[in-house]
Amino acid sequence: MKLTHKLCAATLLAVLGATVAVPNAVQAAEENPLQVSGKGTINFLEDDGVDTPTDPTDPTKPVDPENPIVTPPVNPATGPLKVIAVTDLDFGADNKVTPASGSGWEYSAKAAQIEYKDGTTAASPNFVQFKDTRADNKANKHTVSAKATSFTNAEGQELKSAELRFNNVKLVNGSDQNQVNETGVAAAPKILTDGTTPTDFVKQDADDKGFGQFTLQFGDTADNTADDSVKLWVPAEGNKLSTSSSYSSTITWTIADAR
């Protein structure tokens, strides 16, 4: 019995001795007069600042904060998924009423006129600017679509079954063109002016693209297609054009999550 107690006591002392010795070994390893470790930290917040349209004729051109674009106006709402600005479509105020050519009439929208804060203006392709700056470790997948009400004048007369037709469609990211998913851009979309049917212009479904601010433009001033890339087509059947007052339509652009 005594031998047994002595062995147990010796074993216990050996274990305690080893336990006490471990912290000293760790402490010795950390005490190095030649090295000191520090920490680096960073945190990210989603951009919720004021959005400014970029110059559609040169989206890579930095925005002048002292002289920003004021027309078209900026959507005042905030958020990382947003339609920033769109140009109005002007199909002219001096179109002569003539017999239909073929099955209908076709009119081209003029190039847009962007205006800067100092009052200067510049010709521009018609465009839609939007952004997806969500930073939540998920893919920036989204769609951009549009729908339009019927073109109606003050007397309530409509341009029945009219269509808005878009050509020379190009999507640009002024900061990083690699974020553009070319296969997700519609080549020649059409909008039915029935007020209810949306048309997809952008379907961004790639995992590694879609982040940033984008310009969806129709035509280009550089090749003189800015005033010939958006057309209003009015079928002759069922329509009789009237000069009593101008016709107008509301075109609504929407960006939506597509995750």
N, C-alpha and C positions, 0 to 999 in steps of 0.2 A: 504494500500500500504506500509506504513511504517513497519507494522508487517511482511508483506511478505518479505521485504528487510532484516529485521533483522534475520528472520529465515534462509534465503538463506545464509547470511553472516556467521551465526553461523554454518550452515552445511558445508560451504566451509572451515572454519577454522578447523572443526573437521576432515575433509578429509585430509587436508594438514598436520595436526598434526599427523595423523596415518601414512601418507606417509613418513614423516621425521623420525618417530620412528622406522620403519622397518629396515633400514640399521644399526642403533645402536644395535638392537637386534641380527642381524646376526653377526656383529662385535664382540659382546660380546660372542657369541657362539664359534667363531673361536679363540679367545684369551684364550688359555689354557696353563698355565705355565708348565703343566706336559706332554704335547704331542707336537711333531712336525712331520709333514708328509713330506716324501721325495718321489722321483719318481725313478722307475726302467725302463730302456729301453734296448731293444735288437733288432738287425736287422740281417737278414740272407742273405747270398749270395750263389749261386750255386757253388759247388766245380768245379773249372776249373784248378786244379793243375795237375802235371804229374802223370799218372796212372802207377802203378807197379803191374805186375802179382803176385798173391799169389801162394804159393807152393801147387800144386794140390794134393799132397800126404797128406797135412795137411793144408787145407784152413784157419783154425783158427790160424795158426802160424803167429805171427807178421812178417812183411817184414823188413829185415835188410836194412836200408837205405845205409849202407856202402857196402853191398854186395848183390845187387838186382839180380833178374833173368834177363838175357840179351838175352837168347834164350829159347822160341821164342821171337822175337823182339816185342816191344810195338808199337801199332798204334800211330803215332805222332799227329794225329788229336785230337782236344779237343772238349768237349761238354758233357752234362749230360747223353746223350743217345749214347752209344758207344760200339763197339766191341773192346776190349782191345788187345787181343792176341789169336792166334790159333797155334796149332802144325801142322807141315807137317805130312803127312801120308806116311810112308815108308813100302812098301810091299815086300821089299827085292830085292837084285841084283843077287841072285844065284838060282832062281827058274828054275828047270829042265822042259823042254818041254816034257810032257807025254800025253798019250791018255786021253781024257776027262773022268772024273768020272761022270757017269750019263749024265746029260744034259749040263754039263759045267765044268769050273775050278773055284776053290775058293782059294783065298790067304788072309792071315791075316796080318794086319799092325803090325809092331813091336811097342813095348812100346816106348814112346817118351823119348828123353834125354834132360832134361832141363839143361841149363848152367848158372852158376852164374858169377858175375863180376870178381871174383878172379880166374876163370878158372875151378873150380870144377864142376862136373856134377852129375846128379842123374837120375835114371829111374823114369818115370812118366807115368800115363795113358795119352792117347791122350785127348786133351781138347780144349774147347773154353771158353775164359773168356770175360765177357761183364758187362756193368753196366747200371742202370737206376737210376740216382740220381736227377731226376727232382723234384724240391721243389716249386711247384706252386699251392698247395692246391687242386690238382687233383690226381686221382688214377694213379699209376705207371703201366699202362697197356701197354704191348709190345709183339711183336713176335720176335723170332729168327729163321731164316731160312737159308738154304744153297742150292746152285746149283753148278753143276760141268760140265766142258767141257769134251769131249770124251778123253779117253787115246789114245794119238797119238805118234808115234815115228818119228825119223828124216826123214824117207822116206815117211811120210804121211799116213802110215798104221794105222788104228784105231782098237780098241777093241770095236766092234759094240755092242750096246745094253747092255753094262756093267753096273753094279750097285754097289754102295757103300752101304754096309749094316752095321748098328750100333746096338750093343747090350750092355747090362749092363749099360744103360744110367742113370746117376744120376746128379741132380742139387743141388749145395751146395752154401750156403751163409755163409762165414766164420764169419761174425759179428752177424748175426741173422737168424738162420734157419727158424724162424717163417715167414720170408718174402718169403719163397719158396712155390709156388703153385704146389703141387705134381700132381694134376690132370691135370695141363697144360703142363706136360712133356711127349713127345712121348716115348712110350715104346721100339719100335724097328723100327725106321725110316729107309727109304731107299732113296738114291739119284740116280735118273736116270742121266747118264752121257751124256745128250744131250745139255747141255749148256743153256737151257732155262727154264726147269721145276724146280721151287723151292720146297723144302720140309721143312715143319714146324717142328722144334724140340721143341720149347717152344711157348705156347700160354698163356700168363699171362693176365687173364681177371678178376681177383679178385680185389675188391675195396681196400682191406686192406693188400695187399701183393705186392711184386715186386720191393721194394726199396733196393738199395745197389749194391754191386759188387758180381757177381755170377760166378761159375765155372760149366760148363756143361762138365762132364767127361764121358769117355767111358772105363769101367773096372776100376780095382784098382790094385796097386802093392801089396797090403796086401793079396789079395786072388789069386794072379797070373792070373788075367784076363785082365791085362793091354795090353798084347800082343795077345789077342784073342777076342777082342771086336769090332774091325772094320775090315770088310772083303770086298775084291773086288771080285765080282762074274762076270765071263765072260762066256756067253753062247757059247756052241760049234757050234751051228747053225750060219753060216755066218762069223765065225772067223777062221783064221789060224794064230797061234802064230808065231812070227818072233824073231830071236835072233840077228838081224842086229844092233839094237840100242834100248835103253830103251824107254819106253812109259811114258808119263807124262800127267797130267790133272791139271787144275786150279780149286780149290774149293773156292767159294766165300761165306762168311758168312755175313749175314745182320741182324741188329736189326732195328725194325721199330715201330713207335708209333701205338698203337691199341686202343686208346681212342674212 
